[in-house]
Amino acid sequence: MKLTQNELERIADSAKLELSAEESQNYTQALQARLEQMEVLKQIEASQVEPTIDLLPLTNVFREDKVEKGLTKEQVFANAVEVENDCFKVPRII
């Protein structure tokens, strides 16, 4: 696929980019090189390669959920500066 200067200008316009003539020429060459690399990848025969979902052969690494006893009210509010009606009392913001 050949990228033309007009196509690059259209892409730059869509992306709201203002490019100088030199930048436009440089980007055209750089994008054309990337497109040529993609063409090489299209030629690779991969029909016998199985698709992969994960790169590493990990299975479920999560621990089992266990119901455990929680903190008491006294433990929760032990370091609170102020408590009011079983809630943390903080300075008014607004």
Secondary structure, DSSP 4 states (H G I P E B T S, - for coil): -PPPHHHHHHHHHHTT----HHHHHHHHHHHHHHHHHHHHHHTS--TTSPP-S-SS-----PPPP-------HHHHTTT-S-EETTEE------
